[in-house]
């Protein structure tokens, strides 16, 4: 990943067995080993990806990236 490019959020199937069959939105954050979970329990991957591109999703991504830069 280029340090000049904004990390891209992605949808993945939940690893939590309590929510089997649902999807969550993850964001790779520089300086973290595991991606940050932004939202979870979407019924389908398409719903999760739609959330990523929504205004709410873009705001959440920007806020999470800004918070991670402030912790350095």
C-alpha positions as CSV (number, residue, x, y, z in Angstrom):
1,X,0.0,0.0,0.0
2,X,1.4,3.4,-1.0
3,X,1.8,5.8,1.9
4,X,0.3,8.5,-0.3
5,X,-2.9,6.6,-1.2
6,X,-5.9,6.6,1.1
7,X,-6.6,3.1,2.5
8,X,-9.7,1.5,1.1
9,X,-12.4,0.0,3.2
10,X,-13.7,-3.5,2.3
11,X,-16.5,-5.8,3.1
12,X,-15.8,-9.2,4.6
13,X,-17.8,-12.0,6.1
14,X,-17.9,-11.8,9.9
15,X,-15.5,-14.1,11.7
16,X,-17.7,-14.0,14.8
17,X,-19.6,-17.2,15.0
18,X,-22.5,-15.4,16.7
19,X,-23.1,-13.4,13.6
20,X,-22.4,-16.2,11.0
21,X,-23.6,-15.3,7.5
22,X,-23.3,-11.5,8.1
23,X,-20.8,-9.1,6.7
24,X,-18.8,-6.3,8.3
25,X,-16.8,-3.3,6.9
26,X,-13.1,-3.3,7.7
27,X,-10.5,-0.5,7.2
28,X,-6.8,-1.2,7.0
29,X,-5.2,1.5,9.2
30,X,-1.5,2.4,9.0
31,X,0.3,1.3,12.1
32,X,-2.3,-1.4,13.1
33,X,-1.8,-5.1,12.5
34,X,-5.5,-5.9,12.3
35,X,-8.0,-3.8,10.2
36,X,-10.4,-1.5,12.1
37,X,-14.0,-2.7,12.2
38,X,-16.2,0.2,11.1
39,X,-19.6,-1.4,10.8
40,X,-21.0,-4.9,11.1
41,X,-24.0,-7.2,10.7
42,X,-25.0,-6.4,7.1
43,X,-27.1,-9.1,5.6
44,X,-25.1,-9.2,2.4
45,X,-21.8,-8.1,0.9
46,X,-23.7,-5.8,-1.4
47,X,-25.3,-4.0,1.5
48,X,-21.9,-3.6,3.2
49,X,-20.3,-2.2,0.1
50,X,-23.3,0.2,-0.5
51,X,-22.7,1.5,3.1
52,X,-19.0,2.1,2.3
53,X,-19.9,4.3,-0.6
54,X,-22.7,6.2,1.3
55,X,-22.2,9.5,2.9
56,X,-22.4,7.9,6.3
57,X,-19.7,5.4,5.4
58,X,-17.4,7.9,3.8
59,X,-17.7,10.1,7.0
60,X,-16.9,7.1,9.2
61,X,-13.9,6.2,7.1
62,X,-12.5,9.8,7.1
63,X,-13.1,10.0,10.9
64,X,-11.3,6.7,11.6
65,X,-8.3,7.7,9.4
66,X,-8.1,11.2,11.1
67,X,-8.3,9.6,14.6
68,X,-5.5,7.1,13.6
69,X,-3.2,10.0,12.5
70,X,-3.8,11.8,15.7
71,X,-2.6,8.8,17.8
72,X,0.9,8.8,16.3
